[in-house]
């Protein structure tokens, strides 16, 4: 055989797959998941067994943790000392484990996430309840396997005289599997086991009459019985878990929130820090101070509120936005028959009961064997005492121990074991030649043998014995339930006033998307000067509204951004705003064209959209009330290269005017446009020819007799009156508003419906912005091309036109009414 022939040529994927498969099997079975029978992971089992072997029990003094860790890694668990010590510490932490399995002296960490002291400083011993996990292990109740170096034996599973998997729960992550089993109340779990023994067909509904749900060591409140039921039926489910908080009255009409219990596995220090951050960042209004008053008497976090603060609102805000309320997800995976399985509550109980049957049978067999052996010897001793002189004579005549045994067996028909017991009998025992004590022992043994045989021969008696054992443990270790269970999950409604100081501010938005809110004081201090903007940019909206209001920012791409006013950057009037992309991620070419302020989404308000390709859409305003605000939301469904030209908020009773670039204008009533949903596309607004687009869509009140002002690319401006037009109906061609020229025809850049006090602004190709008071212009008829107001040979053509935004208070008039 050549040297190369010894090597196999294997594909890399096959080797990796095989090795990872072996590794996965190892960590699933031997590391991260608990056994369904005793609820322990291998490292925990080895720690408890090592402490038991070393007699480091609850009735003996504490012993250095380092000694225990050394024993565990030296004899049973060939891994790092830190992982063993961490497992040892966790089993002693009262906020992690419902019934601690290890008692510890010294610093064993804290609910604030502080690390425990090093193992050389701490001392540990088994807790009293751990003796119930290990009880009768020396009676061959469980299988043993050789340890890692074949110098000793370790148990495959512990006898576990109480259902530890449910009592203390488990959490772990392995390859492809994770487990999250919550802790439960020992009394309730034992009641459930007893019920399952008595009624093997008991379902989850029956079991939940005694086992109400998880019972976390940190207390708290569970909401959602349906979630518990689902988890118990399938192994997966979720519940809401919240801390226990009460509102206390202080002097002077002030209040404080006092938290005395936290959700399971929530870090207290991080939570208190979060509360204080909300106070400092003023994300929640009304918090005066946050204090952690926890001491040896118990947990206590105090959130002191300012006068007139909404205490319920603040508490709800914390439930919603911090770990004061969490979602606990059940994922009840355990090793059952050497395989990881997602287990329901009945299957966990069945697995435990089966384990107890095996343990009880093996224990009874062991005790029976011992009792029979002892009864046999007692019979021999009784017989020997009744013929004591002959026995002594026979022994005295013997040469040695072996000879004495042989004589006893030959002369008096004693068995090997009986004769061994007689020859090893100490002389002082012969002082009590009274046979009665031996007879009493014999009777006692006979009774014991009969009892054990009855247990082994009767399933009913076996189960009765298991129940008796469980009830004894229940009586000794039961405690009151710590976690309260509520049937329904409370819906958290947060009043915006809780988060936001109610304040009137000035909100400005520019064409290029720069947005800010400014205090009225800063605006007044600037002598109401013009808003600073980048070159070529201009203001499209300036409104005085409240921080508790909302803004809908509509873009040319048919989207809208839902923004709370209080979330806008607070920037001085003389400084540039912040780009809207910092609030909501929008595309670079997407532009804000309209700002609609909203105090409440009323039923009698509507939004109207006009698009470049001649569509109009009307939708109820309340359909734009959004929950998700992190990215743009669909306002109108646009087809192909279409864009939104203008958006208006209406009361449903307005007149509409649509203008095309080729100079056609169409006027009709809003009632012509039927209501559609938020994501719909709308209907045809105007009949367009080839290469014709809509440049403006306006809403107005006919009774106000407004002027119609249009501007062309050649710098001509034209003012018309509404009476020059006839009211028509939707989707018509409209009336001509310009005189058609053969060369360089005028094209409409923009059209505005103007009131007396309003100004028009327009921008030319060279970036200049001009302002015009259109009512100074004479009225033109529909067939003229207006008056030139700018020399386009110098400035370039007019590229856009808009109505100069006025400082408005959109909600003022309604409030006065």
N, C-alpha and C positions, 0 to 999 in steps of 0.2 A: 504494500500500500504506500502510495506516495504521500509526502507531507501535506499536499493540497487536498488530497481526498478526504482528510478529516474534517474539512470545513464545508458547511452547507451554503449554497448560493440561494438566499431567500430574498423575496421582494421586501423593500423597506416598509411598505404599508402593512404587510403581514406581520412583521416582527413588532412594529409599533402597536398594532391592534392587539396582538397576543399579550404583550407586556402591559399595555394599559388595561386590558381586560383583567389580568391577574391583580394588578394594583387596585383597580376598582373593587374587585371582589374582596380584597383584603380590607380596604378602608370602610366598605359598607358593612361587612360582617364583624370586623375586629376593631373598629375605632369610633365611628361617628354616630351610629344609630343604637338605640337601646333595645334590649331583649324584651319581647312582649311579656315574658313571665315574671322577671324581677325588676323590670324598668330601669336597668342599669347598663351603662356602656362598659366595655371591658376595663378601662382605666379605673372607673369608680368601683367596680366589683373587686378588682385587685387591691385597691386601697383598703376597702372594708375588710377583705379577707386577711390581708397582711396585718392590719391592726388587731383583728380577732386572734390571729395566730400568736401575736406578740403579747397577748393579754392586755392590750391597751384599751380597756373597756371602761364603761361609764362609772363603774364602782371602784376604779383604781385611780391613782393620781394622774394628772396630765403628763404628757411626755413631749419632748422637743419634736416639732414637725419634721425637722431635717432627718431625724432618726427614722421616722415612718417613711419618708420619701426614699431614703437610702435602702430600706428593706424592700420597698415596692420595686424600685428599679434594679435592685440587685437580684431579686428572686423571681419576679413575675412580669415586669413591664419594661422591656429593654428600650426605653425611649428617654428623651431629655428630662432632667429633673424639674424644669420649670413647668412643663405641661402637666406633670403629676401633681406638683404643688398647687397649680391653678385649679385643678379638679378637686383637690382636697379642700382648698379654701372655699370654692363654690358650694360644696356640700355643707359648709358651716354658716353661709350667709343668710340671715333671717329674711332678707328682702328678696332673695332669689328662690329659696326653697321653702315649701309650705311646712314641712316637718324636717328640721335639720337632722342630718345623719351623722354629722361630726360636730363636737363641741370644741371651741377654740379659745385659748387665752391669748391676748395680745391683739394687735391691729390686723383684722382680717378684711380690710377694705371698707368701703362705705357706699351708700346709695348715691353719693356725689361722684362716684367713679374713681375715688382715690385708690391707689394700689395697696395691697396688703403689705405688711412688713415682711422682710426676708425670712425664709423658713428657719434660719438659725435663731431668730428672736421669738417666734411664736411656738405655742404648745398646743397639742391637740389630743383628743381621745374620742372614742366612739360615743355617740349619743345613746341614750337608753333605748330609743326606738330601733336603732340599728341592730341591737341584740335580737330583735324579732326577725330581721332579714336573715341573720346567720344562725338562728336557733336550730339545734338538731343537725347541724351540718356534719358533725362527727358520727351521726347515725346512718351514714351511707345513703342519705336522702337524695343526693345529687351526684351526677357523674363527675369524676375528676380526670384531668388530662395532664401529661407531663408538662412542666414549665419549659421556657425557651431553651434552657441548657440541660434538660433532663436530670436535674439534681433534686427536683422536688415535684409536687403535684399541686395543681390549682383547680378550683371548681369551674365547671362550664357555666353554671348558673347558681344563684343562691336560693336556699329554700323559700325565702321571701314569705313570711307568714302574714304579711299584709300587702294589698295591691299597690306597690310602690310606683308603678308606671303612671297611674292616674293620680295618686296622692301628691307626688312631687313633680310630675310632668317631665318633659325632656325637650331639649332643643339641640339641633345639630345639622351640619351640612356635609354630605359625602359626594361621591361621584354619581350624578344623575338623580340623587335623592336628597331631600331635606326633610327634617321633621320639626314640628312645633306642636307639642302636646301640653296643654296648660295644666297647672296644679289644681287639685280638687280637695274638698274637705274629707278627712279620713273617715269620719262618722258616716257621711253620706255615701262614700264609695263602698264601705263595708255593707251598708244597708242594701246597696245595689247588687253586690256580690251575693248576699243572702237571698235577695229576691230572685236572682237568676238561678240560684241553686234550687229554690223552691218551685220556680216557674221557668223551666228551661226555654219556653217559647216566648218569654216576656219581650215585648218590643220596646223601642226607644220611648214611646209615650208612657208606657208603664214604668220604665226605669227612671224617667224624669220626674216621677212623683216623689222619689226619694233622693235622686241625684239631680239637684236643681240646675247645676251648671258649674263652671270653673270657680275656684275659690283662691284668689291670688294672695300671696303673703303680704302684699302691699295694700290689700283692701280694694278700694275703688268701687265703681258702679258699672255693671255690664248692662248694655241696652241691646235688645233684640233676641227674644227667645227663639224666634224662627231660625236665626243663624246658629244658635246652639243646637237646635233640633236637627238641622241639616248636617252639621258637623258630626253629631252623634250617629246619624244614619249613614253618612257616606265617608266620614273621615276628613272631609274638607268643608269649611264654612267660615263665615266671619261675623264678628260681633263688634260693637263699638264699646270701648272701655274708656271711661273718664275718671278723673280724680274726684275726690269728694271736696266740695267747696261750699262754704256758707257765707252769707252776707250778714255782717254784724253792724249794729248801729253804734256810732260814736257820738260824743257830745257835740253840740252845735250843728245838728242836722247832717253831719257827714257820715259816710259809711266806709266799711273796709271789707274786702274779700279775704276770707281765711281758708287756706287749703290745708287739709289735714291728712289726705291720702292721695297717692299718685297712681297713675296706671302702671301696670307691671313692666319692669325693666326700663323705666324712664329715668334718665339721669337728672337728679334734682338740681345740681349746680347749673347744668346747661339750661334747664327750664327757667330757673330764677334769672339767669343772665338774659335769656330771651325776653322775659317780662320787662326787665330793666331797659333793654334795647328799644322795645316798643315805646317805653316812657320817654327815653331820650330822643328817639327819632320822631316823636309825636305822631306815631302811626295810630295811637289810641289816645283820645282826649280824656282828660279828667283824672289821670293817675298822679298822685302826689308823691308816693314813695313805695318802693318794693323792699321788703325785709325778709330774710330767712331767719326765723326765730326757733328753728329746730334745736331741741336739747335732749337730755336723757329721758325726758318724759314723753317725747314723741315728736313727730314731724309737724311743722307749722310754718307755712309761708303766708305772709301778710302783704296784701296789696291795698295800701291806703289811698282813698279816692278824695278828690277835691269836692268842695261843696256843690251840690246839684248835679254831680256826675251820674250818668246812667249805669248803676252798678250791674244790673242784669245784662245790659248791652255789652259792657266791658267783659263780663264773665263769658258771655256767648262768643265774643270775639276771640278770647283766649282758647275756648274749646275748639273753635274752628281753625285757628291759625298757629296753635302751638301743640306741644305734646301733652297738654293737660287733657286732651282727648285723642285717643289713637284708635286705629282699627286693628283688632287682633285676629290674625288668620290662623285657623286650625289647619294642621296638616299632619294627621295622626299616622305617621309611618313608624313601624317598629319591625324588628327581626322576628319573624314567626316561622317556625320550621326551617331555620337557617336561610330564610329568604326575606328581603325587605317587602313589606306589604302595607298598603294604605288600609287602616283598620277602622271599622265602626266601633261604637261603644259596646254593642253586644259581643262582637268578635274579640275585643280586648278582654272582656269579662270571661268569656268562654275559655280563652287561652289561659287566663290566670287560674280559673277553676280546675281545668285539666292538669295544670302544673301542681296545684295543691293536692289533687287526687293522687298523682304520682308520688309526691313527697310523703303524703300520709300513708300510702301503701308501703313504701320503702321503710319509712320510720317504724310502722307497726311490725313489719317483718323483722326488722333489726331488734326491736324491743322483745318480740316474741322469741326470737332465737336466744337472746340473753336470758330471758325469764325461764325458758325451758332448761338451759344449761345450769342456771342457778338452782332451779327446783331439783334437778338431778343430783346436784352436790348436797343440797340440804337433806334430801332423802338419805344419802350415804352417811352424812354426819349423824342424823337421828338414829340410824341403824347402828353406827359405830358406838354411840353413847350408850345405847341399850345393851351392848355386849362389850363395855369398855375394858374390863379386866382382861378378857381374851384378846382383844385388839392390842392392848399394851404388851401382853406376854408375847404375842406374835412379833411385834416390832422389836422388843428387846432381844428376841432370839435371832434377829436378822443381822447379816454382816454389814450391809450398807442400805442406803435409801432405796436403790433399785430392788434389792432383795426383799426389803420390807414391803414394798408395793406388790411384788410378785406373790409373797405369802398371803397378804390381805386378799388379793384377787383369787388365789387358789382356795384358801381356807374358808373365806366368808362371802365369796362371789361378789365382791365389790368390782365396779368397772375401773378402768384406767384413771378416769378423771376423779372418781370418788376416792380411790386410794391415794392419788396425788394430794387431794385436799386433806385427807386424814393425816398423812405423814408430815405435811407442812403445817399442821395445826400447832399453834404455840401452846406450851404447857399451861399458861395461865388460863387459857380458855377452858381447861378441864375443871377449874374451880367451880364453874357454873355447869354442873352436870345435869341441871334442870332442863329437861327436853322441851318444856312448854314454849320457850321463846323460838326454838327451831320449828316447832309445830305451827306457831302463829305465822312465822315467815313462810312456811310451806303453804299454809292456807291463803295467805296474801298473794303468793306467787301463782297459785292455782286460779285464783280469782282474776288476776291480771292476764293470765294465759287465755282464759275463757273470753275476757273482754276483747283482747287483741284478735283472737280467732274470729269473734263475732264481727269485728270491724272489717277483717279481711274477707269474710264470707258474705257480708251484706253491704251492698252499695248504699242503702239507706243509712246504715249506721256510720259508714265511712263519711258520707256527706254531713251527717249530724255532728260528727266529731270536728269536721272542718269548720262548720258554723259556730260550734262552741268555742273553738280556738279564736275565730275572728271576733266574736262578741266579747271575749275576754280582753283582746287587744283594744277593741273599740272603747270598752269601759275604761281602760287604763290611759289611753292616749287621746281621747276625743277632745276637740276644742270647738268653740263657737265659730260659725261662719264669719269671715271677714269681708267678703265681697257681696255687695247688694246686687240683686238682679231685677231689672225693670223690663217689662214686656216689649214696649215700643222704643224705637230709636227716635229721639227728639229731633225735630227739624230745627236747625239753627238759623234763626233769622236775625241778621245784624242790622240795627238801625245805623244809617250812615253817620248820624250825628255823633255816634260813639267814637268813630275813627277820625272825624274831621271837626275842627273848630269852625263853627258857622261864621263866615266872614264874606262881605261883599268885596269882590276883586274885579280887576279889569283884565279881560282876556283878549289878546291880539293874535291874529293869524295872518301870515303873508302868503303871496302867490307861490313862492318857492318852498313853502311848508315850514317856515319858522314860527314857532308858537311859544307863548309864555303867558303867565299870569303875573299881574303887577298889583301891588297894594295901591289903594286909592290915594294913600298918603304920598307914595313915590310919584304918582302921576301929577298930583297937585304941586309937589315940590319942583317939578320940571316946567312949571308954568304952562302945562298942557301943550308942550311943544310937539312937533311931528315925531312919529315913531322912527327910530333909527333902523334903516334896512340896508342890505347889500345893494350894490349898483345894479339897476335893472329890475330889482324886486319892488313890490309894493303891497300895501295893506289890502286885505280882502274882507276882514271882519274885525270890529272893535266893539266888545259888549261888556257891560257891567253886570256880572252875575255872581251867584253865591258859590262858595267852595263845595257846598253839598249838591250842586247841580251836575248834570252830565252834558257832554258835548258829543254830537255826531258829526264827524268830519267826512264829507263825501268826496270821492276822488273821480278823476276823469275815466278811470278804468272800471267803473261800476261797482267799486267796493266802498265800504265805510269803516271808519275807525271809531270805536266806542271808548270814550275817555272820560274819566271822572275829573272834574275841575281841580279837585285837591291834589291830583296826581301830576298836574302840569308843573313844570319847573317855575319856582317863584323867583323872578328876575326883575331887577330895577327897570324903570321905564327907559332910561337912557342907554341900556345895554341891549345887545342883540338877543333875540330869543334862541331857543334850542330847536334843532330840527326834529320834526315829528317822527322821523325814523328811529330816534332814541327812545320813543315811547312804544311804538308799534312798528314791527319790521315791514316796510313797504318797498316796492320795486323802485329803482332809481328814476325811471321815467314817469312814475305815478305822481300826479299833482292834486293837491286839495283844491276843490273848486267851490265848496259851500260848507258853511259851519251852521249847524242847527242846534241851538241850546235847548235842553230838556230839563224841566223840573220834575214833571211826572208824565208818564206815557198815557196821555188821555185817550179815551175811545173816540172822541169827535175830531181828532186831528189826523191829517193825511200828509203824505209826501208825494210830490210830483217830480218825475224825471223826464227830461228831454234829451234825445240823443242826436248825434251828428247825422245819422242815416235816416232820421225822420220818424223815430219811435217816441211814444209817450207812455208813461206808466204811472199808475196811481195805487198806492198801498197805504193801509192804516199805519199810523206812526207806532202804535204799540207792538207791531210785529218786529220792530228794530230794537226792542229791549233785549240785550244779549247778556249771557252769563260769561262766555269765554271772551277775553279781551286781548289776548296776546298777539293776535295777528289780524290782518284785514278780514272783514266779513262781507259776504255777498249782499249788495244792495239791489242790483238789477242784473239780469242775465243778458250780457251783450253778445251779439253775433259778429263773427269775422273781425273786421278792423273798426267796428263801431266804438264811439266814445260818448261819455255823458257830457252834454254841453252845459246844462244848468239843472239845479235841484231847488224846489220850493216847498215850504211848509204851508199847508192851506187848511181852511175850515170846511172844505167841500163845496163852497159856494162862490168860487172865484171865476173870473174870465181868463182865458188863455190867449196868448198871442205868439205865433211861431213865425220866424223870419228865416229865409234862405239866403245864401250868398248871392244868388242871381236876382235878388230884389223882389221876391214874392213874400207877401205877408198874409197869414190866415188867422182869423179871430173866431173863436167859438167858446161855449160855456164848458166849465169843468165837468158838468154832469154827463157830457158826451163820452167821458173816459171811464170805463167800468173798473171796479176794484179788482186787483189781482194780488197774489201772494208775494212775500218778500223776495223769493228767488226767481220770480217770473220775468218774462222779457217785455211785456207791455204790448201796445197796439200801435197801428200806424197813426202818426200825428198829422202829416202833410204829404201831399203827392209831390214827389221830386222827380226831376228829369235827370238825364245822364250828367255826371260831373257836378251835380248840384248837392249841396249839403246844408244842414240847418246850422245857423250861426248863433241863434238866440231862441230861447223859449221863456216867455215871461208870464207871470201871474199878476192880476190886478183887480181892483174893484171898479166896475164900470161907473158907479155913481160918483166916484172921485174926479171924473173927467180928466184923466191924466194926458200928458203929451207923449207922442211917440217920437223918439229921437234915434236916428240911425246915422252910422258913419261908414264912409267907403274907404277903400284902400288908397284912393287918390287924394285923401285929405279933405273930402267934402263932408259937411255935416248938414243934416236936414231935420227940421221939426215939423211934425204933422199932428193933426188932431184926430181923435178916435172917430168923429162923425164922418171923416172921409172914407171910412171903411164900413162894410156891411158885416153884421154877425152871420157867420156861416155854420157849417158843421164839420166834424172831424174828417181828416183824410182827404180834404179837397185840395185844389191847386193853390187857392188863395188869390189875392189881388196884387197887381204889379205896383211897385213902390218907386221904381227908377225908370228914367228914360233910357232906352237902349241906344247905345252909340256904336257906330261901325268900328271905329278905332279906339283903343284903350277904354273899353266900357268900364263903368263903375261896378264894383262888386262890394256887397255889404260885408263889413268886418264885424259889426256888432249892432244890436238894436236894444234900446232900453226904454221902458215905460217910466216916465219921470214925473215927480211931483214938483211943486213950485220951488221948494227950497233946495232941490238936489242938483249936484254937479256931475258932469261926465269927465272921466279921465281917459286918456288914450296914450298908447306907446307906439313910437315909430321905429323903423329898422335900425337907426343908430342908437337905440336904447333910451332915448329921451322920453320923459313922461310929461304930458301936457294936460292942462285942466281947462274946462270950458263950462260956462253957464249957459245951457242951451236955450233958456227962455229969453235971452237977449236976441236970439236969432228970430227973423221974421218967419211966419208960418209959410210952409210950402205945400203945393198940392202934390198928389201922388205921382204926377208925371214929370216932375222936375228932378234934377240931380243935386239940389241943395247948394249951399255956399261953401267955398273953400275956406278952411280955417287954419291950414298949415301948408307951407311950401314943401311938397314932397321931393322936389329936386334937391333941396338942401338936406332935409331930414331923412329921406327915404320914405317908403310907403308906410301907411298906418298898418300895424300888425295885430293890435288888439285894442278893445275898448271896454270900459266897465263903468259902473256907477260908483262914484266916490263913496266909500263906506262911511256911515255916520256913527257917532258915538251913541249906542242905543242901550236901553234898559228893557230887555225883552219881556220881563215878567211884571213890570211896574204897573201897567194899566190894569192887568187882570187882578192884581192884589188890591188895587184901589176899589175896583168894582166890588 
